[in-house]
Amino acid sequence: MPIAKPEQHFFICNSYRVAGEAKGACNAKEAGDLLAYLETEILDRGMDAQVSGCGCLKVCTEGPVMVVYPEGKWFGQVNEEKLDAILDAIEDEEDTAKLEIA
């Protein structure tokens, strides 16, 4: 049976280290709370997407950091307001370059 693959996959850095401990800039800036917020927003908007927390993305100065695949777009200093702007742009098929890490 084939696996259902979402159109997009959102990864939010939670600064997980090798031992599985959440440390670092993104976690200190409450990136874990963004996971639940993003999941709720995606469901409310009816988007075909998946949300995952991930290990350190090594861009701590931009934290919290989020990567969206398959586009491969990186977003920094993510908060609920910025997530809304990113999702709005994706839904409206608008350019997200001004929201991305340069």
N, CA, C and O atoms as a DFTB+ gen file, in Angstrom:
408 C
 N C O
     1  1       0.851      -1.178       0.000
     2  2       0.000       0.000       0.000
     3  2       0.897       1.242       0.000
     4  3       1.790       1.357       0.840
     5  1       0.668       2.169      -0.933
     6  2       1.499       3.374      -0.981
     7  2       1.257       4.284       0.216
     8  3       0.158       4.347       0.767
     9  1       2.301       4.975       0.593
    10  2       2.229       5.929       1.705
    11  2       1.689       7.251       1.176
    12  3       2.115       7.736       0.128
    13  1       0.751       7.822       1.909
    14  2       0.234       9.145       1.549
    15  2       1.300      10.181       1.876
    16  3       1.735      10.295       3.022
    17  1       1.714      10.926       0.877
    18  2       2.752      11.941       1.074
    19  2       2.113      13.319       0.960
    20  3       1.423      13.603      -0.019
    21  1       2.334      14.172       1.948
    22  2       1.769      15.519       1.891
    23  2       2.458      16.355       0.819
    24  3       3.573      16.048       0.398
    25  1       1.781      17.412       0.384
    26  2       2.371      18.321      -0.596
    27  2       3.573      19.053      -0.021
    28  3       4.539      19.329      -0.732
    29  1       3.509      19.366       1.269
    30  2       4.590      20.099       1.913
    31  2       4.894      19.510       3.278
    32  3       4.045      18.890       3.919
    33  1       6.126      19.722       3.700
    34  2       6.560      19.269       5.023
    35  2       7.281      20.433       5.684
    36  3       8.268      20.948       5.158
    37  1       6.780      20.838       6.837
    38  2       7.339      21.954       7.610
    39  2       8.177      21.388       8.749
    40  3       7.684      20.587       9.544
    41  1       9.426      21.794       8.832
    42  2      10.321      21.387       9.912
    43  2      10.651      22.617      10.759
    44  3      11.146      23.619      10.244
    45  1      10.373      22.533      12.053
    46  2      10.736      23.613      12.962
    47  2      11.853      23.114      13.876
    48  3      11.719      22.089      14.545
    49  1      12.954      23.861      13.888
    50  2      14.084      23.493      14.729
    51  2      13.672      23.559      16.201
    52  3      13.137      24.563      16.671
    53  1      13.933      22.476      16.905
    54  2      13.709      22.443      18.341
    55  2      15.013      22.214      19.081
    56  3      15.014      21.898      20.271
    57  1      16.112      22.371      18.380
    58  2      17.453      22.321      18.960
    59  2      17.777      20.997      19.635
    60  3      18.571      20.959      20.575
    61  1      17.169      19.903      19.161
    62  2      17.480      18.601      19.741
    63  2      18.921      18.253      19.434
    64  3      19.378      18.409      18.301
    65  1      19.638      17.781      20.443
    66  2      21.033      17.400      20.294
    67  2      21.120      15.881      20.179
    68  3      20.111      15.181      20.262
    69  1      22.325      15.389      19.989
    70  2      22.561      13.964      19.791
    71  2      21.933      13.124      20.898
    72  3      21.364      12.068      20.618
    73  1      22.025      13.566      22.134
    74  2      21.471      12.807      23.263
    75  2      19.954      12.963      23.366
    76  3      19.340      12.398      24.272
    77  1      19.344      13.715      22.459
    78  2      17.895      13.888      22.479
    79  2      17.414      15.025      23.349
    80  3      16.209      15.230      23.490
    81  1      18.336      15.766      23.935
    82  2      17.956      16.878      24.796
    83  2      17.675      18.119      23.963
    84  3      18.402      18.427      23.018
    85  1      16.623      18.816      24.322
    86  2      16.304      20.074      23.635
    87  2      17.070      21.198      24.303
    88  3      16.817      21.530      25.461
    89  1      18.005      21.784      23.572
    90  2      18.810      22.899      24.064
    91  2      18.938      23.885      22.929
    92  3      18.445      23.639      21.828
    93  1      19.585      24.981      23.182
    94  2      19.918      25.894      22.109
    95  2      18.940      27.024      21.905
    96  3      17.940      27.151      22.612
    97  1      19.260      27.850      20.908
    98  2      18.549      29.096      20.665
    99  2      17.077      28.896      20.319
   100  3      16.221      29.576      20.885
   101  1      16.770      28.002      19.426
   102  2      15.373      27.832      18.997
   103  2      14.503      27.336      20.151
   104  3      13.396      27.831      20.364
   105  1      15.010      26.362      20.883
   106  2      14.238      25.850      22.014
   107  2      14.057      26.907      23.076
   108  3      12.987      27.002      23.677
   109  1      15.084      27.707      23.321
   110  2      15.002      28.773      24.328
   111  2      13.983      29.840      23.929
   112  3      13.450      30.551      24.782
   113  1      13.719      29.944      22.629
   114  2      12.739      30.916      22.130
   115  2      11.382      30.264      21.897
   116  3      10.571      30.755      21.113
   117  1      11.147      29.148      22.592
   118  2       9.849      28.457      22.620
   119  2       9.397      27.939      21.269
   120  3       8.217      28.026      20.928
   121  1      10.337      27.397      20.496
   122  2      10.003      26.812      19.204
   123  2       9.039      25.638      19.359
   124  3       8.251      25.358      18.456
   125  1       9.098      24.957      20.490
   126  2       8.183      23.834      20.726
   127  2       6.727      24.257      20.671
   128  3       5.883      23.509      20.179
   129  1       6.422      25.445      21.169
   130  2       5.051      25.954      21.117
   131  2       4.611      26.240      19.686
   132  3       3.424      26.159      19.370
   133  1       5.565      26.573      18.824
   134  2       5.237      26.852      17.425
   135  2       4.762      25.608      16.686
   136  3       3.979      25.704      15.741
   137  1       5.234      24.442      17.113
   138  2       4.799      23.193      16.482
   139  2       3.283      23.027      16.577
   140  3       2.614      22.761      15.579
   141  1       2.756      23.187      17.779
   142  2       1.313      23.034      17.988
   143  2       0.540      24.114      17.243
   144  3      -0.508      23.844      16.656
   145  1       1.060      25.339      17.269
   146  2       0.383      26.438      16.572
   147  2       0.336      26.177      15.068
   148  3      -0.709      26.339      14.438
   149  1       1.469      25.775      14.499
   150  2       1.540      25.519      13.061
   151  2       0.639      24.352      12.673
   152  3      -0.057      24.420      11.660
   153  1       0.643      23.295      13.458
   154  2      -0.227      22.133      13.182
   155  2      -1.689      22.558      13.155
   156  3      -2.436      22.166      12.258
   157  1      -2.096      23.351      14.126
   158  2      -3.481      23.831      14.186
   159  2      -3.816      24.689      12.979
   160  3      -4.881      24.534      12.380
   161  1      -2.919      25.591      12.619
   162  2      -3.149      26.469      11.465
   163  2      -3.282      25.670      10.171
   164  3      -4.155      25.953       9.351
   165  1      -2.427      24.685       9.990
   166  2      -2.470      23.867       8.773
   167  2      -3.790      23.105       8.686
   168  3      -4.402      23.030       7.620
   169  1      -4.223      22.545       9.807
   170  2      -5.501      21.836       9.827
   171  2      -6.664      22.788       9.568
   172  3      -7.559      22.475       8.783
   173  1      -6.656      23.944      10.222
   174  2      -7.726      24.931      10.044
   175  2      -7.811      25.422       8.602
   176  3      -8.898      25.712       8.102
   177  1      -6.679      25.512       7.945
   178  2      -6.636      26.017       6.572
   179  2      -6.871      24.908       5.545
   180  3      -7.024      25.181       4.354
   181  1      -6.899      23.669       6.005
   182  2      -7.110      22.543       5.093
   183  2      -5.942      22.279       4.163
   184  3      -6.121      21.772       3.056
   185  1      -4.748      22.624       4.613
   186  2      -3.556      22.416       3.788
   187  2      -3.120      20.956       3.852
   188  3      -3.275      20.294       4.878
   189  1      -2.575      20.466       2.747
   190  2      -2.045      19.110       2.682
   191  2      -0.569      19.173       3.073
   192  3       0.315      19.203       2.217
   193  1      -0.325      19.194       4.378
   194  2       1.037      19.385       4.873
   195  2       1.235      18.622       6.179
   196  3       0.282      18.250       6.864
   197  1       2.487      18.409       6.489
   198  2       2.885      17.744       7.722
   199  2       3.837      18.657       8.476
   200  3       4.596      19.413       7.869
   201  1       3.794      18.582       9.806
   202  2       4.653      19.391      10.661
   203  2       5.524      18.468      11.508
   204  3       5.038      17.494      12.084
   205  1       6.808      18.785      11.575
   206  2       7.727      18.003      12.394
   207  2       8.701      18.926      13.115
   208  3       9.134      19.943      12.573
   209  1       9.034      18.553      14.338
   210  2      10.133      19.193      15.036
   211  2      11.399      18.475      14.612
   212  3      11.353      17.295      14.263
   213  1      12.514      19.159      14.636
   214  2      13.754      18.525      14.199
   215  2      14.929      18.978      15.056
   216  3      14.812      19.867      15.900
   217  1      16.041      18.347      14.813
   218  2      17.274      18.709      15.495
   219  2      17.785      20.055      15.041
   220  3      17.188      20.703      14.181
   221  1      18.868      20.462      15.610
   222  2      19.451      21.770      15.332
   223  2      19.737      21.941      13.839
   224  3      20.350      21.084      13.204
   225  1      19.275      23.072      13.296
   226  2      19.493      23.384      11.881
   227  2      20.723      24.267      11.674
   228  3      21.012      24.684      10.552
   229  1      21.442      24.548      12.754
   230  2      22.741      25.235      12.704
   231  2      22.673      26.679      12.192
   232  3      23.635      27.182      11.611
   233  1      21.535      27.338      12.411
   234  2      21.403      28.750      12.072
   235  2      20.854      29.448      13.323
   236  3      19.847      30.154      13.271
   237  1      21.539      29.231      14.434
   238  2      21.054      29.671      15.747
   239  2      20.802      31.173      15.836
   240  3      19.916      31.605      16.575
   241  1      21.558      31.963      15.104
   242  2      21.374      33.419      15.154
   243  2      20.038      33.844      14.555
   244  3      19.589      34.967      14.786
   245  1      19.399      32.962      13.788
   246  2      18.122      33.270      13.140
   247  2      16.941      32.596      13.831
   248  3      15.812      32.688      13.348
   249  1      17.182      31.923      14.949
   250  2      16.153      31.115      15.589
   251  2      14.963      31.877      16.128
   252  3      15.069      33.057      16.461
   253  1      13.830      31.203      16.213
   254  2      13.522      29.873      15.713
   255  2      13.535      29.810      14.181
   256  3      13.130      30.748      13.494
   257  1      14.012      28.678      13.677
   258  2      14.164      28.466      12.240
   259  2      13.183      27.401      11.771
   260  3      12.917      26.425      12.472
   261  1      12.642      27.614      10.550
   262  2      11.728      26.652       9.936
   263  2      12.155      26.448       8.486
   264  3      12.529      27.397       7.798
   265  1      12.093      25.193       8.031
   266  2      12.373      24.850       6.640
   267  2      11.132      24.192       6.061
   268  3      10.497      23.360       6.709
   269  1      10.792      24.575       4.828
   270  2       9.623      24.008       4.158
   271  2      10.092      23.252       2.917
   272  3      10.791      23.794       2.061
   273  1       9.683      21.980       2.846
   274  2       9.998      21.141       1.683
   275  2       8.705      20.743       1.002
   276  3       7.689      20.593       1.682
   277  1       8.696      20.562      -0.319
   278  2       9.865      20.334      -1.164
   279  2      10.531      21.606      -1.669
   280  3      11.532      21.527      -2.380
   281  1      10.005      22.769      -1.325
   282  2      10.557      24.020      -1.838
   283  2      11.975      24.297      -1.342
   284  3      12.759      24.948      -2.033
   285  1      12.304      23.806      -0.148
   286  2      13.628      24.048       0.416
   287  2      13.811      25.483       0.871
   288  3      14.919      26.016       0.816
   289  1      12.742      26.107       1.315
   290  2      12.810      27.496       1.765
   291  2      13.044      27.550       3.274
   292  3      12.418      26.817       4.040
   293  1      13.958      28.434       3.686
   294  2      14.344      28.590       5.082
   295  2      13.821      29.918       5.608
   296  3      13.970      30.958       4.966
   297  1      13.207      29.867       6.785
   298  2      12.647      31.054       7.423
   299  2      13.242      31.193       8.815
   300  3      13.377      30.203       9.534
   301  1      13.597      32.404       9.200
   302  2      14.186      32.643      10.505
   303  2      13.351      33.579      11.349
   304  3      12.448      34.258      10.860
   305  1      13.679      33.597      12.644
   306  2      12.988      34.427      13.628
   307  2      11.471      34.228      13.519
   308  3      10.692      35.181      13.499
   309  1      11.093      32.960      13.450
   310  2       9.692      32.586      13.262
   311  2       8.931      32.721      14.578
   312  3       9.388      32.280      15.633
   313  1       7.764      33.338      14.484
   314  2       6.820      33.428      15.595
   315  2       5.430      33.225      14.991
   316  3       5.310      32.997      13.787
   317  1       4.388      33.303      15.803
   318  2       3.040      33.043      15.290
   319  2       2.663      34.021      14.176
   320  3       2.068      33.619      13.176
   321  1       3.002      35.287      14.340
   322  2       2.671      36.292      13.327
   323  2       3.371      35.990      11.998
   324  3       2.766      36.087      10.930
   325  1       4.647      35.625      12.081
   326  2       5.387      35.317      10.854
   327  2       4.874      34.029      10.227
   328  3       4.796      33.927       9.003
   329  1       4.518      33.032      11.060
   330  2       3.935      31.806      10.515
   331  2       2.667      32.117       9.732
   332  3       2.460      31.579       8.645
   333  1       1.824      32.978      10.275
   334  2       0.594      33.359       9.572
   335  2       0.920      33.986       8.217
   336  3       0.283      33.663       7.215
   337  1       1.907      34.879       8.183
   338  2       2.296      35.537       6.935
   339  2       2.837      34.529       5.922
   340  3       2.543      34.624       4.731
   341  1       3.624      33.568       6.394
   342  2       4.183      32.535       5.515
   343  2       3.065      31.670       4.952
   344  3       3.019      31.418       3.748
   345  1       2.166      31.217       5.815
   346  2       1.061      30.372       5.364
   347  2       0.135      31.122       4.412
   348  3      -0.335      30.551       3.427
   349  1      -0.131      32.391       4.694
   350  2      -0.964      33.203       3.801
   351  2      -0.322      33.272       2.416
   352  3      -1.003      33.098       1.405
   353  1       0.987      33.527       2.368
   354  2       1.692      33.627       1.090
   355  2       1.673      32.302       0.338
   356  3       1.480      32.277      -0.878
   357  1       1.871      31.203       1.057
   358  2       1.844      29.885       0.415
   359  2       0.457      29.615      -0.163
   360  3       0.330      29.178      -1.307
   361  1      -0.573      29.874       0.626
   362  2      -1.947      29.638       0.158
   363  2      -2.288      30.505      -1.054
   364  3      -2.975      30.051      -1.969
   365  1      -1.811      31.750      -1.061
   366  2      -2.115      32.684      -2.145
   367  2      -1.133      32.566      -3.302
   368  3      -1.189      33.337      -4.261
   369  1      -0.220      31.580      -3.200
   370  2       0.813      31.344      -4.215
   371  2       1.633      32.608      -4.487
   372  3       1.965      32.917      -5.632
   373  1       1.951      33.332      -3.400
   374  2       2.770      34.532      -3.489
   375  2       4.220      34.206      -3.146
   376  3       4.509      33.186      -2.521
   377  1       5.113      35.077      -3.558
   378  2       6.530      34.937      -3.280
   379  2       6.792      35.120      -1.781
   380  3       6.282      36.054      -1.164
   381  1       7.579      34.235      -1.216
   382  2       7.906      34.323       0.214
   383  2       9.316      34.851       0.452
   384  3       9.783      34.855       1.591
   385  1       9.997      35.292      -0.587
   386  2      11.402      35.693      -0.474
   387  2      11.650      36.713       0.626
   388  3      12.664      36.622       1.319
   389  1      10.757      37.680       0.810
   390  2      10.968      38.715       1.823
   391  2      10.866      38.152       3.242
   392  3      11.299      38.798       4.196
   393  1      10.305      36.971       3.384
   394  2      10.155      36.338       4.684
   395  2      11.259      35.321       4.980
   396  3      11.405      34.857       6.112
   397  1      12.019      34.988       3.963
   398  2      13.046      33.944       4.063
   399  2      14.365      34.482       4.605
   400  3      14.625      35.685       4.584
   401  1      15.193      33.553       5.092
   402  2      16.553      33.887       5.494
   403  2      17.329      34.189       4.209
   404  3      17.314      33.405       3.260
   405  1      17.996      35.325       4.200
   406  2      18.723      35.764       2.985
   407  2      19.958      34.936       2.748
   408  3      20.679      35.168       1.778
